[in-house]
C-alpha cells in the first residue's frame, strides 16, 4: 500500500486576500470533523500565501481510493464553492501523488 499525497491548489486576485484568509481559516470547523470520518485520512494542511495569491490544501492518505473520497465529501464541495464565490480559481484536476519516500523530523 503506497501512501498518497493529495494537493489542491487555487489562485485568487490579490485584493481578495483578507476575506479569503478568513473564509479558508473558518472552513476548518466544518471540514475537520467531516474528514476525520473518512477512511484512510492521515493529516491535512490548509495554507495561503499572500505573495503568490494562492491557496493550497494538502492531505495525506493511506491509498488512492481513500484520497478520492475527499473530492466527493459534501462539506469539502461546499467549502470550495464558498472560496470560488470569493474569487478562487482552482487548478483542475486535483492531483493524487504516489509517495516515493519520506523524511520524518
ABEGO torsion letter per residue (X at the ends): XBBBBBBBBBBBBAAAAAAAAAAAAAAAAAAAAAAAABBGBABBBBBBBAAAGBBBBBBBBABAAAAAAAAABAAAAAAAAAAAAAGBBBBOBBBBBBBABBBBX
